[in-house]
Amino acid sequence: MLDQVEATEAALKLIEDIKKDYGDVIFHQSGGCCDGSAQMCFQKGDFLIADHDVQMGEIGGVPFYIGGLQFEAWKHTRLIIDVVEGQGGMFSLDNGRGKRFITRSELCSV
């Protein structure tokens, strides 16, 4: 497991709220499709991690994965998960809470 993801205090609070409702959860940084390139929060077991997915780290005790091809493009990037007002991704557990996760990034050396 790498250590290339961190979360703001607001994100950690939202993660805790979601965990109270759903128990164990995971994050997966989407590579496109329905919600564009966005991090998605799923109840553990509701999203299958593929062999090519890379675990970039943990935030709030929750594993954070990214697709292998997307990781190759972002492997020199640190992801910072934050929260803003708005609706979450269609399939993400932050949807319907009036807040949503967003990904900010900065270059890092790996």
Secondary structure as GFF3:
##gff-version 3
##sequence-region A 1 110
A	DSSP	beta_strand	5	7	.	.	.	ID=ss1
A	DSSP	alpha_helix	9	22	.	.	.	ID=ss2
A	DSSP	beta_strand	25	29	.	.	.	ID=ss3
A	DSSP	three_ten_helix	33	35	.	.	.	ID=ss4
A	DSSP	beta_strand	39	43	.	.	.	ID=ss5
A	DSSP	beta_strand	54	59	.	.	.	ID=ss6
A	DSSP	beta_strand	62	66	.	.	.	ID=ss7
A	DSSP	alpha_helix	68	74	.	.	.	ID=ss8
A	DSSP	beta_strand	77	85	.	.	.	ID=ss9
A	DSSP	beta_strand	99	107	.	.	.	ID=ss10
###
